[in-house]
Amino acid sequence: MKSSLSIYAGPTARAQLLEQGVTAAQFKVLVGASGGPKWFVLYGLDRYLFGDFLQRRTEPLLTWLICGRKAYK
């Protein structure tokens, strides 16, 4: 069965993912695009990330929103 998610990683990151899997603690910054059609595609992923996966973090998560050419913290 083919996966719905593709992960592209360099050799060091790939080795870490194979050893540890993906954990919420590995993420320090979350960058998101705003607006229109992207929201429809990413809604389910956002629900999982913010509703379950990232709730397990013990450290703060820095978030950025990109609107056109501007970025907001």
Secondary structure by P-SEA (a helix, b strand, c coil): ccccbbbbbcaaaaaaaaacccccccccbbbbbbccaaaaaaaaaaaaacccccccccbbbbbbbbccccccc
